[in-house]
């Protein structure tokens, strides 16, 4: 490291800031399981959720399934179905096919709550074939 870089890092450390080299091969946090990383890369084009949120969702699904907590998994406000795909893939990895999956989504634009429709294991029209092929 050059003398200038060392000095800048020293000053920044004194301010509580650390500067590290960007490593594109390390895009996901080190504490993500290999399975969670696989799920993230598969659902990434279909979600606006961050990798951390998808990992937390996968952990929550594993928890309710491992502890045999009854009930369906419901998502309210769906973009292209990525979060629900992550939940479904986590369940499939656990060899669980009995839990119901629902998501609540407006059919056209932003509708009033009374006009929202429950859709069971359906996919957004914009990505129907893509979403089905991932599952």
C-alpha positions in Angstrom: 0.0 0.0 0.0 1.2 3.4 -0.8 2.1 5.9 1.9 -0.8 8.2 0.9 -3.3 5.3 1.2 -2.0 4.3 4.6 -2.3 7.9 5.9 -5.9 8.3 4.5 -6.9 4.9 6.1 -5.4 6.0 9.4 -7.3 9.2 9.4 -10.5 7.5 8.4 -10.1 4.8 11.1 -9.8 7.6 13.7 -13.2 8.7 12.5 -14.6 5.3 12.8 -14.6 4.5 9.0 -13.0 1.6 7.3 -12.3 1.5 3.6 -12.1 -1.9 2.0 -11.6 -3.0 -1.6 -14.7 -3.9 -3.4 -14.8 -7.6 -4.3 -17.4 -8.5 -6.9 -17.0 -12.2 -6.1 -18.3 -11.5 -2.6 -21.7 -10.0 -3.3 -23.6 -11.8 -0.6 -22.8 -11.8 3.1 -20.5 -14.6 4.4 -23.1 -15.8 6.8 -25.6 -16.8 4.0 -25.9 -20.5 3.6 -25.1 -22.0 0.2 -28.8 -22.8 -0.3 -29.9 -19.3 0.6 -27.4 -18.0 -2.0 -28.8 -20.3 -4.6 -32.3 -19.2 -3.9 -31.3 -15.5 -4.0 -29.6 -15.8 -7.4 -32.7 -17.6 -8.8 -35.3 -15.1 -7.5 -33.3 -11.9 -7.8 -34.8 -10.9 -11.2 -38.3 -11.3 -9.7 -38.0 -9.3 -6.5 -37.3 -5.8 -5.2 -36.3 -7.2 -1.8 -32.7 -7.1 -0.7 -30.6 -10.3 -0.3 -30.9 -9.8 3.5 -34.7 -9.7 3.3 -34.9 -12.8 1.1 -32.5 -14.7 3.5 -34.6 -13.7 6.5 -37.7 -14.9 4.7 -36.0 -18.2 3.9 -35.0 -18.5 7.6 -38.6 -17.7 8.7 -40.0 -20.4 6.4 -37.5 -22.9 7.7 -38.4 -22.0 11.2 -42.2 -22.4 10.8 -41.7 -25.7 8.9 -39.1 -27.2 11.3 -41.3 -26.3 14.3 -44.5 -27.5 12.5 -46.3 -24.3 13.0 -49.6 -24.6 11.2 -51.0 -22.1 8.7 -50.5 -20.7 5.2 -47.8 -18.4 4.0 -49.2 -15.1 2.8 -47.6 -12.2 1.0 -49.3 -8.9 0.6 -48.3 -6.6 -2.2 -46.5 -8.6 -4.9 -44.3 -7.2 -7.7 -43.2 -10.2 -9.8 -43.5 -13.0 -7.2 -39.8 -13.3 -6.1 -40.4 -13.4 -2.4 -43.1 -16.1 -2.8 -40.8 -18.0 -5.1 -38.1 -17.9 -2.4 -40.7 -19.2 0.2 -41.8 -21.9 -2.2 -38.2 -23.0 -3.1 -37.3 -23.1 0.6 -40.4 -25.4 1.3 -39.5 -27.6 -1.7 -35.9 -27.9 -0.4 -37.4 -29.1 2.9 -39.5 -31.6 1.0 -42.7 -29.9 2.1 -45.6 -29.6 -0.3 -48.5 -29.4 2.1 -48.4 -25.8 3.1 -50.6 -23.4 1.2 -49.1 -20.3 -0.4 -51.2 -17.2 -1.1 -50.4 -13.7 -2.2 -52.6 -10.6 -2.3 -52.1 -8.5 -5.3 -54.2 -5.9 -7.2 -55.2 -7.1 -10.6 -54.9 -3.6 -12.3 -53.0 -0.7 -10.8 -53.6 0.4 -7.2 -57.1 -0.8 -6.2 -59.1 -0.2 -3.1 -58.6 -2.9 -0.5 -62.1 -4.3 -1.0 -61.2 -4.9 -4.6 -58.0 -6.9 -4.0 -58.2 -10.5 -5.0 -56.8 -13.6 -3.3 -54.9 -15.8 -5.7 -53.7 -19.2 -4.7 -50.4 -20.3 -6.2 -50.8 -17.9 -9.1 -48.2 -15.8 -10.8 -48.1 -12.2 -12.0 -49.1 -12.0 -15.6 -45.9 -10.2 -16.6 -43.8 -13.2 -15.6 -46.1 -16.2 -15.7 -43.9 -18.5 -17.8 -40.7 -17.3 -16.2 -42.0 -17.8 -12.7 -43.4 -21.3 -13.4 -40.2 -22.5 -15.0 -38.2 -21.5 -11.8 -40.5 -23.6 -9.6 
